[in-house]
Amino acid sequence: MSKRLSLLCAILALPLLAADKPAPPADLKTPPAELERVLAPGTGKEYAGADDIVRVRYTVWKEDGSLVQHVPPPQSLVIAREKMIPGWSASVSKMVTGEQRRVWIPAGFPGNKSDLGLVIDTELLEIIHRPQTPDDVAAPPADATNTESGLAYKVLQAGSGDRKPSRGSTVSVHYSGWTTDGQMFDSSVLRGTPSEFPLTAVIKGWTEGLQLMQTGEKTRFWIPANLAYGNDKSKPQGMLVFDVELIAIR
Protein backbone atom coordinates (compact mmCIF):
# COMPACT_ATOMS: atom_id res chain seq x y z
CA MET A 1 0.00 0.00 0.00
CA SER A 2 1.41 3.46 -0.93
CA LYS A 3 2.21 6.11 1.63
CA ARG A 4 -0.63 8.27 0.30
CA LEU A 5 -3.10 5.43 0.49
CA SER A 6 -1.85 4.62 3.99
CA LEU A 7 -2.44 8.25 4.95
CA LEU A 8 -5.95 8.07 3.53
CA CYS A 9 -6.66 4.92 5.53
CA ALA A 10 -5.07 6.05 8.79
CA ILE A 11 -5.50 9.82 8.93
CA LEU A 12 -8.64 9.51 11.05
CA ALA A 13 -8.94 6.47 13.28
CA LEU A 14 -12.69 6.88 13.76
CA PRO A 15 -14.73 4.19 15.50
CA LEU A 16 -17.58 2.93 13.32
CA LEU A 17 -20.96 2.36 14.86
CA ALA A 18 -23.15 -0.20 13.11
CA ALA A 19 -25.80 2.43 12.40
CA ASP A 20 -23.15 4.72 10.87
CA LYS A 21 -21.56 2.13 8.62
CA PRO A 22 -22.61 2.92 5.06
CA ALA A 23 -23.58 0.13 2.69
CA PRO A 24 -21.34 -0.17 -0.36
CA PRO A 25 -22.86 1.27 -3.54
CA ALA A 26 -24.66 -1.16 -5.81
CA ASP A 27 -22.41 -0.23 -8.74
CA LEU A 28 -19.22 -0.80 -6.76
CA LYS A 29 -17.86 -3.34 -9.26
CA THR A 30 -19.33 -1.81 -12.42
CA PRO A 31 -17.76 1.61 -12.85
CA PRO A 32 -18.87 3.85 -15.71
CA ALA A 33 -16.51 4.38 -18.62
CA GLU A 34 -15.47 7.81 -17.29
CA LEU A 35 -14.68 6.36 -13.83
CA GLU A 36 -16.54 9.06 -11.93
CA ARG A 37 -20.07 10.25 -11.39
CA VAL A 38 -21.69 13.34 -9.86
CA LEU A 39 -23.99 12.22 -7.05
CA ALA A 40 -25.30 15.69 -6.11
CA PRO A 41 -24.56 19.08 -7.71
CA GLY A 42 -22.86 21.82 -5.74
CA THR A 43 -23.53 25.53 -5.43
CA GLY A 44 -19.96 26.85 -5.55
CA LYS A 45 -18.42 28.75 -8.45
CA GLU A 46 -14.72 27.91 -8.11
CA TYR A 47 -12.49 24.85 -8.17
CA ALA A 48 -9.60 23.78 -5.96
CA GLY A 49 -6.19 24.42 -7.50
CA ALA A 50 -3.21 22.12 -7.14
CA ASP A 51 -1.87 24.12 -4.16
CA ASP A 52 -5.21 24.46 -2.36
CA ILE A 53 -6.49 22.72 0.73
CA VAL A 54 -9.99 21.27 0.90
CA ARG A 55 -12.41 20.37 3.66
CA VAL A 56 -14.21 17.14 2.77
CA ARG A 57 -16.36 14.31 4.03
CA TYR A 58 -15.71 11.01 2.32
CA THR A 59 -16.15 7.26 2.32
CA VAL A 60 -13.72 4.76 0.81
CA TRP A 61 -14.52 1.16 -0.13
CA LYS A 62 -12.47 -1.55 -1.76
CA GLU A 63 -14.12 -3.10 -4.79
CA ASP A 64 -14.92 -6.22 -2.74
CA GLY A 65 -17.27 -4.07 -0.63
CA SER A 66 -15.02 -3.78 2.43
CA LEU A 67 -15.00 -0.37 4.08
CA VAL A 68 -11.63 1.41 4.27
CA GLN A 69 -12.54 4.79 5.80
CA HIS A 70 -15.69 6.75 6.60
CA VAL A 71 -15.89 10.39 7.70
CA PRO A 72 -19.60 11.07 8.38
CA PRO A 73 -21.34 14.33 9.35
CA PRO A 74 -20.71 16.39 11.36
CA GLN A 75 -17.06 15.39 11.08
CA SER A 76 -14.81 16.55 8.23
CA LEU A 77 -11.20 16.40 7.17
CA VAL A 78 -8.96 19.24 6.02
CA ILE A 79 -6.34 17.97 3.58
CA ALA A 80 -4.08 19.46 0.91
CA ARG A 81 -4.86 18.24 -2.60
CA GLU A 82 -1.19 17.35 -2.99
CA LYS A 83 -1.56 14.84 -0.12
CA MET A 84 -4.38 12.96 -1.83
CA ILE A 85 -3.75 9.95 -4.03
CA PRO A 86 -3.75 11.18 -7.66
CA GLY A 87 -7.11 9.76 -8.76
CA TRP A 88 -8.88 11.27 -5.76
CA SER A 89 -7.13 14.62 -6.17
CA ALA A 90 -8.04 14.77 -9.87
CA SER A 91 -11.70 14.06 -9.06
CA VAL A 92 -11.81 16.73 -6.34
CA SER A 93 -10.28 19.26 -8.76
CA LYS A 94 -13.48 19.03 -10.84
CA MET A 95 -15.82 19.67 -7.90
CA VAL A 96 -17.41 22.85 -6.59
CA THR A 97 -18.37 23.35 -2.96
CA GLY A 98 -21.47 21.43 -1.97
CA GLU A 99 -20.96 18.82 -4.69
CA GLN A 100 -20.87 15.08 -4.02
CA ARG A 101 -18.99 12.84 -6.43
CA ARG A 102 -18.00 9.18 -6.73
CA VAL A 103 -14.71 8.11 -8.29
CA TRP A 104 -13.48 4.62 -9.14
CA ILE A 105 -9.71 4.11 -8.82
CA PRO A 106 -8.67 0.80 -10.39
CA ALA A 107 -6.00 -1.43 -8.90
CA GLY A 108 -2.62 -0.43 -10.26
CA PHE A 109 -3.80 3.11 -11.02
CA PRO A 110 -1.16 5.71 -9.98
CA GLY A 111 -1.26 6.07 -6.22
CA ASN A 112 -3.29 2.91 -5.63
CA LYS A 113 -0.87 0.13 -4.76
CA SER A 114 -3.63 -2.08 -3.40
CA ASP A 115 -4.46 -5.32 -5.21
CA LEU A 116 -8.07 -4.12 -5.37
CA GLY A 117 -9.75 -1.09 -6.87
CA LEU A 118 -11.07 1.70 -4.65
CA VAL A 119 -14.32 3.64 -4.75
CA ILE A 120 -14.41 7.02 -3.03
CA ASP A 121 -17.52 9.10 -2.36
CA THR A 122 -16.57 12.71 -1.57
CA GLU A 123 -18.53 15.75 -0.43
CA LEU A 124 -16.61 19.00 -0.92
CA LEU A 125 -17.40 21.37 1.93
CA GLU A 126 -14.84 24.14 1.53
CA ILE A 127 -11.90 25.26 -0.60
CA ILE A 128 -9.10 26.86 1.40
CA HIS A 129 -6.54 28.83 -0.62
CA ARG A 130 -2.96 28.55 0.56
CA PRO A 131 -1.85 31.94 1.96
CA GLN A 132 0.50 33.77 -0.38
CA THR A 133 3.71 35.32 0.94
CA PRO A 134 3.21 39.11 1.15
CA ASP A 135 5.44 41.30 -1.01
CA ASP A 136 6.42 43.44 1.98
CA VAL A 137 7.63 40.86 4.52
CA ALA A 138 11.19 42.25 4.51
CA ALA A 139 10.19 45.52 6.19
CA PRO A 140 7.09 47.58 7.00
CA PRO A 141 5.99 49.73 4.04
CA ALA A 142 5.83 53.51 4.23
CA ASP A 143 2.07 53.48 4.78
CA ALA A 144 2.25 51.18 7.83
CA THR A 145 1.38 52.62 11.24
CA ASN A 146 4.04 52.40 13.95
CA THR A 147 3.39 52.25 17.69
CA GLU A 148 5.72 53.44 20.45
CA SER A 149 6.78 49.87 21.20
CA GLY A 150 8.08 49.33 17.66
CA LEU A 151 5.10 47.32 16.42
CA ALA A 152 4.07 48.18 12.84
CA TYR A 153 0.74 47.32 11.28
CA LYS A 154 -1.48 47.87 8.26
CA VAL A 155 -5.22 47.16 8.03
CA LEU A 156 -5.95 44.92 5.06
CA GLN A 157 -9.72 44.69 5.55
CA ALA A 158 -11.86 46.89 7.78
CA GLY A 159 -13.81 45.18 10.55
CA SER A 160 -17.53 45.26 11.09
CA GLY A 161 -17.59 44.88 14.86
CA ASP A 162 -18.18 47.65 17.37
CA ARG A 163 -15.67 46.59 20.02
CA LYS A 164 -12.02 45.71 20.42
CA PRO A 165 -10.43 43.11 22.69
CA SER A 166 -8.97 44.10 26.04
CA ARG A 167 -5.81 42.65 27.51
CA GLY A 168 -7.93 40.14 29.45
CA SER A 169 -9.94 38.98 26.43
CA THR A 170 -9.86 35.58 24.77
CA VAL A 171 -9.99 35.82 20.98
CA SER A 172 -10.62 33.55 18.01
CA VAL A 173 -8.43 34.28 14.99
CA HIS A 174 -7.17 32.98 11.70
CA TYR A 175 -3.53 33.82 11.03
CA SER A 176 -0.45 33.08 8.96
CA GLY A 177 3.12 33.96 9.93
CA TRP A 178 6.30 34.52 7.90
CA THR A 179 9.92 35.32 8.56
CA THR A 180 11.39 38.30 6.71
CA ASP A 181 12.87 36.03 4.03
CA GLY A 182 9.34 34.94 3.07
CA GLN A 183 9.25 31.54 4.77
CA MET A 184 5.87 30.63 6.25
CA PHE A 185 6.34 29.00 9.66
CA ASP A 186 2.76 28.68 10.90
CA SER A 187 -0.80 29.09 9.65
CA SER A 188 -4.18 28.31 11.16
CA VAL A 189 -5.55 28.75 7.64
CA LEU A 190 -3.69 25.66 6.46
CA ARG A 191 -5.04 23.71 9.42
CA GLY A 192 -8.55 24.84 8.49
CA THR A 193 -9.44 25.70 12.08
CA PRO A 194 -9.27 29.09 13.85
CA SER A 195 -7.06 29.40 16.91
CA GLU A 196 -8.44 30.59 20.25
CA PHE A 197 -6.34 31.93 23.11
CA PRO A 198 -6.24 34.58 25.85
CA LEU A 199 -4.24 37.69 24.95
CA THR A 200 -2.12 37.18 28.05
CA ALA A 201 -0.79 33.88 26.67
CA VAL A 202 0.80 35.06 23.41
CA ILE A 203 3.83 37.09 22.34
CA LYS A 204 3.86 40.77 23.28
CA GLY A 205 3.32 41.93 19.70
CA TRP A 206 0.09 39.92 19.53
CA THR A 207 -1.12 41.12 22.92
CA GLU A 208 -0.68 44.72 21.79
CA GLY A 209 -1.75 44.29 18.17
CA LEU A 210 -4.98 42.36 18.72
CA GLN A 211 -6.24 45.11 21.03
CA LEU A 212 -6.12 47.49 18.04
CA MET A 213 -8.49 45.34 15.95
CA GLN A 214 -12.25 45.08 15.56
CA THR A 215 -14.03 41.81 14.85
CA GLY A 216 -13.97 41.02 11.14
CA GLU A 217 -10.80 43.02 10.62
CA LYS A 218 -7.75 41.65 8.82
CA THR A 219 -4.44 43.26 9.69
CA ARG A 220 -0.79 42.66 8.82
CA PHE A 221 1.68 43.06 11.68
CA TRP A 222 5.44 43.48 11.57
CA ILE A 223 6.60 42.39 15.01
CA PRO A 224 10.21 43.11 16.01
CA ALA A 225 12.17 40.37 17.75
CA ASN A 226 11.83 41.92 21.22
CA LEU A 227 8.03 41.72 20.89
CA ALA A 228 8.15 38.24 19.35
CA TYR A 229 10.34 35.34 20.51
CA GLY A 230 13.51 37.25 21.38
CA ASN A 231 16.47 34.88 21.73
CA ASP A 232 14.39 31.71 22.08
CA LYS A 233 16.23 29.62 19.46
CA SER A 234 13.44 27.04 19.42
CA LYS A 235 11.16 29.66 17.85
CA PRO A 236 11.37 31.71 14.63
CA GLN A 237 13.92 34.48 15.05
CA GLY A 238 14.08 38.15 14.12
CA MET A 239 11.18 40.30 13.00
CA LEU A 240 8.08 38.28 12.19
CA VAL A 241 5.17 39.17 9.90
CA PHE A 242 1.64 37.99 10.65
CA ASP A 243 -1.62 38.36 8.75
CA VAL A 244 -4.37 38.12 11.35
CA GLU A 245 -8.16 38.01 11.01
CA LEU A 246 -10.06 38.67 14.24
CA ILE A 247 -13.07 36.37 14.12
CA ALA A 248 -14.54 36.73 17.60
CA ILE A 249 -13.95 38.10 21.08
CA ARG A 250 -14.96 35.73 23.85
VENCORGI-V557405 format. One record per residue. N is the residue number from 1. RES is the residue in three letters. OMEGA is omega as a letter, one per 40 degrees, with the letter a starting at -180 (999 if undefined). Layout:
BEGIN
N&RES&OMEGA / N&RES&OMEGA
END
This chain:
BEGIN
1&MET&a / 2&SER&i / 3&LYS&a / 4&ARG&i / 5&LEU&i / 6&SER&i / 7&LEU&i / 8&LEU&a / 9&CYS&a / 10&ALA&a / 11&ILE&i / 12&LEU&i / 13&ALA&a / 14&LEU&i / 15&PRO&a / 16&LEU&i / 17&LEU&a / 18&ALA&a / 19&ALA&a / 20&ASP&a / 21&LYS&a / 22&PRO&i / 23&ALA&i / 24&PRO&i / 25&PRO&a / 26&ALA&a / 27&ASP&a / 28&LEU&a / 29&LYS&a / 30&THR&a / 31&PRO&i / 32&PRO&a / 33&ALA&a / 34&GLU&i / 35&LEU&i / 36&GLU&a / 37&ARG&i / 38&VAL&i / 39&LEU&i / 40&ALA&a / 41&PRO&i / 42&GLY&a / 43&THR&a / 44&GLY&a / 45&LYS&a / 46&GLU&a / 47&TYR&a / 48&ALA&i / 49&GLY&a / 50&ALA&a / 51&ASP&a / 52&ASP&i / 53&ILE&a / 54&VAL&i / 55&ARG&a / 56&VAL&i / 57&ARG&a / 58&TYR&i / 59&THR&a / 60&VAL&i / 61&TRP&i / 62&LYS&a / 63&GLU&i / 64&ASP&i / 65&GLY&i / 66&SER&a / 67&LEU&i / 68&VAL&a / 69&GLN&a / 70&HIS&i / 71&VAL&a / 72&PRO&i / 73&PRO&e / 74&PRO&a / 75&GLN&i / 76&SER&i / 77&LEU&i / 78&VAL&a / 79&ILE&i / 80&ALA&i / 81&ARG&a / 82&GLU&i / 83&LYS&i / 84&MET&i / 85&ILE&a / 86&PRO&a / 87&GLY&i / 88&TRP&i / 89&SER&a / 90&ALA&i / 91&SER&a / 92&VAL&a / 93&SER&a / 94&LYS&a / 95&MET&i / 96&VAL&a / 97&THR&a / 98&GLY&a / 99&GLU&i / 100&GLN&a / 101&ARG&i / 102&ARG&i / 103&VAL&i / 104&TRP&i / 105&ILE&a / 106&PRO&i / 107&ALA&a / 108&GLY&i / 109&PHE&a / 110&PRO&a / 111&GLY&i / 112&ASN&a / 113&LYS&i / 114&SER&i / 115&ASP&i / 116&LEU&i / 117&GLY&i / 118&LEU&i / 119&VAL&a / 120&ILE&i / 121&ASP&a / 122&THR&i / 123&GLU&a / 124&LEU&a / 125&LEU&a / 126&GLU&i / 127&ILE&a / 128&ILE&a / 129&HIS&i / 130&ARG&a / 131&PRO&i / 132&GLN&i / 133&THR&i / 134&PRO&i / 135&ASP&a / 136&ASP&a / 137&VAL&a / 138&ALA&a / 139&ALA&i / 140&PRO&i / 141&PRO&a / 142&ALA&a / 143&ASP&i / 144&ALA&i / 145&THR&a / 146&ASN&i / 147&THR&a / 148&GLU&a / 149&SER&a / 150&GLY&i / 151&LEU&i / 152&ALA&a / 153&TYR&i / 154&LYS&i / 155&VAL&i / 156&LEU&i / 157&GLN&a / 158&ALA&i / 159&GLY&i / 160&SER&a / 161&GLY&a / 162&ASP&i / 163&ARG&i / 164&LYS&i / 165&PRO&i / 166&SER&a / 167&ARG&a / 168&GLY&a / 169&SER&i / 170&THR&a / 171&VAL&i / 172&SER&a / 173&VAL&i / 174&HIS&a / 175&TYR&i / 176&SER&a / 177&GLY&a / 178&TRP&i / 179&THR&a / 180&THR&i / 181&ASP&i / 182&GLY&i / 183&GLN&i / 184&MET&i / 185&PHE&i / 186&ASP&i / 187&SER&i / 188&SER&i / 189&VAL&i / 190&LEU&i / 191&ARG&i / 192&GLY&a / 193&THR&i / 194&PRO&i / 195&SER&i / 196&GLU&a / 197&PHE&i / 198&PRO&a / 199&LEU&i / 200&THR&a / 201&ALA&a / 202&VAL&i / 203&ILE&a / 204&LYS&a / 205&GLY&i / 206&TRP&i / 207&THR&i / 208&GLU&a / 209&GLY&a / 210&LEU&i / 211&GLN&i / 212&LEU&a / 213&MET&i / 214&GLN&i / 215&THR&a / 216&GLY&a / 217&GLU&i / 218&LYS&a / 219&THR&i / 220&ARG&i / 221&PHE&i / 222&TRP&a / 223&ILE&i / 224&PRO&a / 225&ALA&a / 226&ASN&i / 227&LEU&i / 228&ALA&a / 229&TYR&i / 230&GLY&a / 231&ASN&i / 232&ASP&a / 233&LYS&i / 234&SER&a / 235&LYS&i / 236&PRO&a / 237&GLN&i / 238&GLY&i / 239&MET&i / 240&LEU&a / 241&VAL&i / 242&PHE&i / 243&ASP&a / 244&VAL&i / 245&GLU&i / 246&LEU&a / 247&ILE&a / 248&ALA&i / 249&ILE&a / 250&ARG&999
END
